[in-house]
């Protein structure tokens, strides 16, 4: 509770009159200073009958109103990038490579830019080419038939082998899903790691005898058809596809494929002799 002053703040005397021109009460000592003003003498009797001119009461309580700064709101804004679709994929040919292979089933690129090709059951060789396409060395895999290959680190690669012909499918892994080609059923399959199927793509009018398969950073699938001599890209949900490379681009018995997720480079190899390096945008 706050009281309004009942005495003159200058002289500590009781208010006697009221100065209309200055809109304030005055004591008898202030009268001389306000002698030319229009003074209301009736205020004396009023003030004598009042104990308090007025009072102010202050209360505090908890409010539910929340305040936030504009900068805080701005910091919380998130830009959601549009998902990449198969129609956004563009390939730019970087170079053509002579593999000297006869039955190339697998390929990959090392961090140094070397090209590795797995020549299957005839030569049974791992061929390593430098980034300029020159031969670095061949490694014999006899008596095994090397099939597919992938880069592990600077000193190691992983090679699958087999000659039964029953399970020679291309396989790729992305996030929590496994993608593989089923050449007997002319299809591409996506499944969870526990084996439950997510989707199956099959269209033998455009993809025949699917072999190599790989997946980019957005889950878009790249697959080559050996008999159709082409390459398809399939959306990450398996509902859309697009033929992006054909015989006109040099594919002939396309068999192996590899996508470098760091460099965003795509290596596509024919069954014999020729491979192509593309930059993917």
Residue pairs with C-beta under 8 A, 6 or more apart in sequence:
1 55
1 56
1 57
2 55
2 56
2 58
3 52
3 55
4 52
4 53
4 54
4 55
4 56
5 53
6 14
6 15
6 47
6 50
6 52
6 53
7 13
7 14
7 15
7 27
8 14
8 15
8 25
8 26
8 27
8 29
8 30
10 27
10 29
10 30
11 27
11 29
11 30
13 27
13 28
13 29
14 27
14 47
15 25
15 26
15 27
15 43
15 44
15 47
16 26
16 27
16 28
16 31
16 43
16 44
16 47
17 25
17 26
17 28
17 31
17 34
17 39
17 40
17 41
17 43
17 44
18 24
18 25
18 26
18 39
18 40
18 42
18 43
19 25
19 26
19 30
19 34
19 37
19 38
19 39
19 40
20 37
20 38
20 39
20 40
21 34
21 37
21 38
22 34
22 37
25 43
25 47
26 33
26 34
26 39
31 39
47 53
83 218
84 218
84 220
85 235
85 240
86 220
86 233
86 234
86 235
86 240
86 241
86 242
87 242
89 216
89 220
89 233
89 242
89 244
89 280
89 281
90 280
90 281
91 244
91 245
91 266
91 278
91 279
91 280
92 278
92 279
92 281
93 249
93 276
93 277
93 278
94 265
94 277
94 278
94 279
95 133
95 276
95 277
96 250
96 274
96 275
96 276
96 277
97 115
97 129
97 133
97 274
97 275
97 276
97 277
98 133
98 273
98 274
98 275
99 115
99 117
99 119
99 127
99 129
99 269
99 270
99 273
99 274
99 275
100 127
100 135
100 273
101 117
101 119
101 123
101 127
101 269
101 271
101 272
101 273
102 119
102 122
102 123
102 271
102 272
103 119
103 120
103 121
103 122
103 123
103 255
103 271
103 272
104 117
104 118
104 119
104 120
104 255
104 256
104 269
104 270
104 271
104 272
104 275
105 118
105 119
105 120
105 146
105 147
105 148
105 168
105 211
105 212
105 255
105 256
106 117
106 118
106 146
106 147
106 148
106 149
106 150
106 159
106 160
106 212
106 256
106 258
107 115
107 116
107 117
107 118
107 149
107 212
107 256
107 257
107 258
107 267
107 269
107 275
108 115
108 116
108 149
108 150
108 151
108 157
108 258
108 267
109 115
109 116
109 151
109 258
109 260
109 263
109 265
109 267
110 116
110 151
110 154
111 151
111 154
111 262
112 131
112 154
113 130
113 131
114 128
114 129
114 130
114 131
114 136
115 128
115 129
115 130
115 131
115 133
115 267
115 275
115 277
116 126
116 127
116 128
116 129
116 149
116 151
116 157
117 126
117 127
117 129
117 149
117 256
117 269
117 275
118 125
118 126
118 127
118 146
118 147
118 148
118 149
118 159
118 256
119 125
119 126
119 127
119 146
120 145
120 146
120 147
121 145
121 163
124 140
124 141
124 142
124 143
124 144
124 145
124 146
125 138
125 139
125 140
125 141
125 146
126 138
126 139
126 141
126 146
126 149
126 157
126 159
127 135
127 138
128 135
128 136
128 137
128 138
128 139
129 135
129 136
130 136
141 159
141 161
144 161
145 161
145 162
145 163
146 159
146 160
146 161
147 159
147 160
147 161
147 162
147 168
148 159
148 160
148 170
148 171
148 256
149 157
149 158
149 159
149 160
150 157
150 158
150 258
151 157
152 158
162 168
168 183
169 180
169 181
169 182
169 183
170 180
170 181
170 210
170 211
170 212
170 213
170 223
170 256
170 257
171 178
171 179
171 180
171 181
171 213
172 178
172 179
172 180
172 213
172 214
172 215
172 221
173 179
173 215
174 215
174 219
175 219
176 192
176 193
177 190
177 191
177 192
177 193
177 198
177 219
178 190
178 191
178 192
178 193
179 188
179 189
179 190
179 213
179 215
179 221
180 188
180 189
180 191
180 213
181 187
181 188
181 189
181 210
181 211
181 212
181 213
181 223
182 188
182 189
182 210
183 209
183 210
183 211
183 226
185 202
186 202
186 204
186 207
186 208
186 209
186 210
187 200
187 201
187 202
187 210
188 200
188 201
188 202
188 207
188 210
188 213
188 221
188 223
188 234
188 238
189 197
189 199
189 200
189 201
190 197
190 198
190 199
190 200
190 221
190 238
191 197
191 198
192 198
198 238
199 237
199 238
199 239
200 238
201 207
201 234
201 238
201 241
203 241
206 225
206 228
206 230
206 232
206 241
206 243
207 223
207 225
207 228
207 230
207 232
207 241
208 225
208 226
208 227
208 228
209 225
209 226
209 227
209 228
210 223
210 224
210 225
210 226
211 223
211 224
211 225
211 226
211 254
211 255
211 256
212 223
212 224
212 254
212 255
212 256
212 257
212 258
212 268
212 269
213 221
213 222
213 223
213 224
213 257
214 221
214 222
214 223
214 257
214 258
214 259
214 266
215 221
215 222
215 259
216 222
216 259
216 261
216 264
216 280
217 261
217 264
218 236
219 236
220 233
220 234
220 235
220 236
221 233
221 234
221 235
221 236
221 238
222 231
222 232
222 233
222 257
222 259
222 266
223 231
223 232
223 233
223 234
223 257
224 230
224 231
224 232
224 251
224 254
224 255
224 256
224 257
224 268
225 231
225 232
225 254
226 253
226 254
226 255
226 271
227 253
229 246
229 247
229 251
229 252
229 253
229 254
230 243
230 245
230 246
230 247
230 251
230 254
231 243
231 244
231 245
231 246
231 251
231 254
231 257
231 268
232 241
232 242
232 243
232 244
233 241
233 242
233 244
234 240
234 241
235 241
245 251
245 254
245 268
249 276
250 270
250 274
250 276
251 268
251 270
252 270
252 271
252 272
252 274
253 270
253 271
253 272
254 268
254 269
254 270
254 271
255 269
255 270
255 271
256 267
256 268
256 269
256 275
257 266
257 267
257 268
257 269
258 266
258 267
259 265
259 266
259 267
259 280
260 266
260 267
264 279
264 280
264 281
265 277
265 278
265 279
265 280
266 277
266 278
266 279
266 280
267 275
267 276
267 277
267 278
268 275
268 276
268 278
269 275
269 276
